[in-house]
Amino acid sequence: MIDTVIVQPGTETGEPSIAGVSWPAVAAGAVVSCALTLVLLAFGTGLGLSVVSPWAGSGVSTTTFKIGTGLYLLVIAMIAPSLGGYIAGRLRTRWVGVHSDEVYFRDTAHGFIAWAFASVLGAVLLATPATSLLGSAVTGASQGAATAASQSGPMDGYVDTLFRSDPSFAPNAGNGQESRGEMVRLFTSSFRNGSDLKPADRQYVARVVAARTGLSQADAEKRVDEVVTEAKTELDAARKAAMQLAFWLTASLLLGAFCASLAATEGGGLRDGTWGRKVRN
């Protein structure tokens, strides 16, 4: 006759029957981290970190704005995830019979998971307003087509510069709106992928500018070159600003993960009364 031996969890295996991850504590830490992040973002907006003065000599410059915003993102990454990780470590269930090194690892994992949960939750909360804005834009597209003449696009300023004429000259306004629309489409398609106007398109634009403004062909070509250079410079600056913002966001996310993990170990150590001393089981 064979005797059946039943192994109870937490006896023969040496591991407690309680789960290794305390999801309520992780969720609480993530929610607190998201809430504090929103508060700090609102506070930063109130301080003017999201506004650049368009007037020279007034407010902060673009460079100061980018550096200040990046540093403030790092500050948020140190404060909000740290508090979320600390709460995740402090509120987790105590593990009895687990080696101190394993407890330290689990506390670190709790902080990291809380940071990851907060990052995903924050992305969803930020994506919801963006989706609403996109939906409104699609809904109003048909209405916008009827009033396109009164609306301004990103290339209208360059086209205005191209068609700026001498006050004493009265341009032919018969096909003026059609020419503007054609130039806007031409500039948009040419600069969309960071390319330049083709030689044939550049000559055509110069001829249209000469006909609209009364300039000579040479002066029209010079104006086209100046406007194209200005447009490319501003587009390159916008791309560099986007790259720098992505760098600051990446650095803040990595710093947030580290701070949350470290704070969770402190919270867990204070929870068990082992913070500041090494305990061997």
C-alpha positions in Angstrom: 0.0 0.0 0.0 1.4 3.4 -1.0 0.9 6.3 1.3 0.0 9.6 -0.3 1.9 12.6 1.0 0.3 16.0 0.6 2.8 19.0 0.6 1.3 22.1 2.0 2.4 25.4 0.6 4.9 27.2 2.8 6.0 24.0 4.6 8.2 21.7 2.6 9.0 24.2 -0.2 10.1 26.9 2.2 8.0 29.5 0.3 5.0 31.3 1.8 1.6 30.7 0.3 1.0 34.4 -0.2 1.5 35.9 -3.7 4.8 37.6 -4.6 3.1 40.7 -6.0 0.7 42.8 -4.1 -1.4 44.2 -6.9 -3.6 46.5 -4.7 -0.4 48.2 -3.4 1.0 48.5 -6.9 -2.3 50.0 -8.2 -2.4 52.4 -5.3 1.1 53.6 -5.9 0.5 54.0 -9.6 -2.7 56.1 -9.1 -0.9 58.3 -6.6 2.0 58.7 -9.0 -0.3 59.7 -11.9 -2.3 62.1 -9.7 0.9 63.8 -8.4 2.3 64.0 -12.0 -0.9 65.8 -13.1 -0.6 68.2 -10.2 3.0 69.0 -10.9 2.3 69.5 -14.6 -0.5 71.9 -13.8 1.8 73.7 -11.4 4.5 73.9 -14.1 2.0 75.3 -16.6 1.0 77.9 -14.0 4.7 78.9 -13.7 4.8 79.5 -17.5 6.9 76.5 -18.4 4.6 75.7 -21.4 4.6 79.3 -22.8 7.3 81.0 -24.9 6.9 84.7 -25.4 6.6 85.7 -29.1 8.1 89.1 -28.5 11.8 89.8 -28.4 13.2 90.7 -25.0 10.0 89.5 -23.2 9.6 86.3 -21.3 11.8 83.3 -21.8 13.7 82.4 -24.9 13.2 79.1 -26.8 16.4 77.7 -25.5 15.6 78.6 -21.9 12.1 77.1 -22.4 13.5 73.8 -23.7 16.1 73.5 -20.9 13.7 74.6 -18.2 10.9 72.2 -19.4 13.4 69.3 -19.6 14.7 70.0 -16.1 11.2 70.2 -14.8 10.3 66.9 -16.4 13.3 65.4 -14.5 12.0 66.9 -11.2 8.6 65.4 -11.8 10.2 62.1 -12.6 12.0 62.2 -9.2 9.0 63.2 -7.1 5.9 61.5 -8.5 7.3 58.0 -9.2 9.2 58.1 -5.9 6.0 58.7 -3.9 4.2 56.0 -5.9 7.0 53.5 -5.4 7.2 54.3 -1.7 3.4 53.7 -1.3 3.6 50.4 -3.3 6.4 49.2 -1.0 4.8 50.4 2.2 1.3 49.0 1.5 2.4 45.6 0.2 1.7 42.4 2.3 4.5 41.2 4.5 6.3 38.1 3.3 7.0 35.7 6.2 9.7 33.2 5.7 11.3 34.8 2.6 15.0 35.6 2.5 15.9 39.2 2.9 17.6 39.4 -0.5 14.4 38.1 -2.1 12.3 40.6 -0.1 14.6 43.4 -1.4 14.1 42.2 -5.0 10.4 42.0 -4.6 10.2 45.5 -3.2 12.3 46.8 -6.1 10.0 44.9 -8.5 7.0 46.5 -6.8 8.3 50.0 -7.4 9.2 49.2 -11.0 5.7 47.7 -11.7 4.0 50.7 -10.1 6.1 53.0 -12.3 5.2 50.9 -15.4 1.5 50.9 -14.5 1.6 54.7 -13.9 3.3 55.3 -17.2 0.7 53.2 -19.1 -2.2 54.9 -17.2 -0.7 58.3 -17.8 -0.3 57.6 -21.5 -4.0 56.6 -21.7 -5.1 59.7 -19.8 -3.0 61.9 -22.2 -4.2 60.1 -25.3 -7.9 60.5 -24.5 -7.9 64.3 -24.9 -5.8 64.0 -28.0 -8.3 61.5 -29.5 -11.1 63.9 -28.7 -9.3 66.8 -30.4 -8.7 64.6 -33.5 -12.3 63.5 -33.5 -13.4 67.2 -33.4 -11.0 68.0 -36.2 -12.4 65.2 -38.4 -16.0 66.2 -37.6 -15.3 69.8 -38.5 -13.4 69.0 -41.7 -16.5 69.4 -43.9 -17.3 72.7 -42.3 -13.7 73.9 -42.6 -13.7 73.3 -46.3 -16.4 76.0 -46.7 -14.4 78.6 -44.8 -10.9 77.6 -46.0 -10.3 81.0 -47.5 -10.5 82.6 -44.0 -8.4 80.1 -42.2 -4.6 80.1 -42.1 -2.3 77.2 -42.4 1.4 76.6 -41.5 2.5 77.6 -45.0 0.4 80.7 -45.5 3.0 83.0 -44.0 5.6 81.9 -46.5 3.1 82.4 -49.4 2.3 85.8 -48.1 5.9 86.7 -48.2 6.2 85.4 -51.8 3.2 87.5 -53.0 4.1 90.7 -51.1 4.0 93.4 -53.8 4.8 97.1 -54.0 1.9 99.2 -52.9 2.0 101.1 -56.2 1.5 97.9 -58.1 -2.0 96.4 -58.5 -1.7 92.7 -59.0 -4.2 90.8 -61.0 -6.7 89.4 -58.5 -8.6 87.2 -60.9 -6.8 84.0 -60.1 -5.0 85.1 -56.9 -6.8 82.6 -54.6 -6.1 79.8 -57.0 -2.4 80.7 -57.1 -2.2 80.9 -53.3 -3.8 77.4 -52.9 -1.4 76.0 -55.5 1.6 77.5 -53.8 0.5 76.2 -50.4 0.1 72.7 -51.7 3.4 72.8 -53.5 5.3 74.0 -50.4 3.5 71.5 -48.2 4.3 68.5 -50.4 7.9 69.6 -50.9 8.8 70.2 -47.3 6.8 67.4 -45.8 9.7 64.9 -45.8 12.4 67.4 -45.3 13.1 67.8 -49.0 13.5 70.9 -51.1 11.7 72.4 -54.1 12.6 70.8 -57.3 14.4 73.0 -59.9 11.4 73.0 -62.2 9.0 73.8 -59.3 11.4 76.6 -58.1 11.4 78.2 -61.6 7.6 77.9 -61.8 7.2 79.5 -58.3 9.5 82.4 -59.3 7.5 83.0 -62.5 4.2 83.1 -60.5 5.8 85.4 -58.0 7.0 87.7 -60.7 3.6 87.8 -62.3 1.8 88.4 -59.1 4.1 91.0 -57.6 5.5 92.8 -60.6 9.1 91.9 -59.7 11.7 91.0 -62.3 12.5 87.4 -62.8 15.8 87.8 -61.0 14.3 89.5 -58.0 11.5 86.9 -57.9 14.0 84.1 -57.9 15.9 85.8 -55.1 12.7 86.2 -53.0 11.9 82.5 -53.6 15.4 81.5 -52.4 15.1 83.6 -49.3 11.6 82.3 -48.4 12.6 78.7 -49.0 15.7 79.1 -46.8 13.6 80.6 -44.0 11.1 77.8 -44.3 13.7 75.1 -44.1 15.4 76.8 -41.2 12.2 76.9 -39.1 11.3 73.3 -40.1 14.7 72.1 -39.0 14.4 73.9 -35.7 11.0 72.3 -35.1 12.5 68.9 -35.8 15.4 69.5 -33.5 13.0 70.7 -30.8 10.9 67.5 -31.1 14.1 65.4 -30.9 15.2 67.2 -27.7 11.8 66.8 -26.2 11.9 63.1 -26.9 15.3 62.9 -25.2 14.1 64.7 -22.1 11.0 62.4 -22.0 13.2 59.3 -22.3 15.5 60.5 -19.6 12.7 61.4 -17.3 11.1 58.0 -17.8 14.3 56.1 -17.0 14.9 58.3 -13.9 11.3 57.7 -12.8 11.8 54.0 -13.0 14.9 54.2 -10.9 13.4 56.5 -8.3 10.2 54.4 -8.0 12.2 51.2 -7.5 14.5 52.7 -4.9 11.6 54.3 -3.0 9.8 51.0 -3.0 12.7 49.3 -1.2 12.6 52.0 1.4 8.9 51.7 1.9 9.1 47.9 2.1 12.0 48.1 4.6 10.1 50.5 6.8 7.1 48.2 6.5 9.1 45.3 7.9 11.3 47.3 10.2 14.4 46.3 8.4 15.3 49.6 6.7 18.9 50.6 7.5 20.1 47.2 8.7 20.8 43.9 7.0 18.8 41.0 8.2 19.7 37.4 7.4 17.0 34.8 7.5 
